[in-house]
Amino acid sequence: MTAYVTQSASVWIPQAALRTVTGSAASRSPFFSNRVKAAFVGNQYNTHYYAGMNGKDGDRYMIPENCCDFSPLKQELMAEIEMIKQSVNHLSDKLDDDHSCLLGEFEKVKEKVAETEALAAAYYLRCYLSSYTDKFAELSMSIRHMAQRRHGALLVVQRNDPILPLITQGINLNAELTPSLLETIFVPGGPLHDGAVYIREDKIVSAGNVLPLARAVTVETGERKLGTRHRAAIGMTEQSDALVLVVSEETGRTSFSIEGKLYPFAAG
């Protein structure tokens, strides 16, 4: 039997779509709709949590996974899509010109679509992480700096599923997550540079960890084969609900993996 939680008298959400977060994380997250005020939630042990959005730190909340407010993203995406439509219309108009080579124009449209996808992915990324760490700003800054320098990086953020049974653990740190520490770990040539950082809530638990690789022998995106970091990111998220961030050492491009899929995103 499916358990349900009410947002209001007329809105019901399957409990399977919910996750538990602490009061402090929920109250600080800008992505939860104001419509979610309170609910009584039955869990698997047949007990109930009172989930109020204005509780004190330490209160427990059951928050819908899909409760992010995507209104700002929709506005930005509509503007970007309109520009893409104009470019495509321009291409269509040029088809009548037999002396015009359109390959460069196609490339521009392709780049614009990729930029728009990265914009959307960055927003979704913040939404996915906002309930599991208060250090999104620090993570974003670190990823941006490492991408600019083309310092390869691999970061695993634990969500609900335990991580330790899936990894070969490296060096325990149990340190506060800061941009300077993260960027130091991934300086090329350093002893921990090639491994993954394991993040739980606001802490760097360990560094130099080895992740399981993707199950497929050959993983490709488009025409380009993926490197070890990207295969490890996919492999980790095939086996858990963790979110894994990747910076490519070769290109400086940033991506994240969730549920066995890889998505490019704009780092800043």
Number of C-alpha atoms within 10 A of each C-alpha: 3 7 14 19 22 17 17 12 6 6 9 12 15 12 20 13 14 18 14 17 20 18 21 19 20 26 19 12 17 14 20 22 14 10 10 16 13 18 20 17 20 16 14 9 6 8 9 12 15 15 21 20 22 13 16 12 12 11 18 20 26 26 26 20 16 15 16 19 14 16 10 9 14 12 10 13 16 12 12 18 14 11 15 18 13 13 17 15 11 12 16 12 10 15 12 9 10 7 8 9 11 13 9 9 15 14 11 13 18 12 12 17 16 14 16 19 17 19 20 19 19 22 17 16 19 17 22 18 19 21 26 22 21 18 17 17 13 16 18 16 17 21 31 19 16 25 23 14 13 20 20 24 29 27 24 25 22 21 21 13 11 12 21 12 8 14 14 13 20 17 13 13 13 15 13 14 20 17 18 11 13 20 18 14 20 23 18 16 9 10 12 19 20 21 24 29 30 27 25 19 18 18 17 22 19 20 27 21 21 19 26 17 18 20 15 10 8 9 15 13 8 7 6 8 12 15 13 13 25 26 24 23 30 27 24 28 24 19 16 18 19 24 22 29 27 26 26 20 18 11 13 20 20 24 24 24 26 21 16 20 12 19 17 21 23 20 22 11
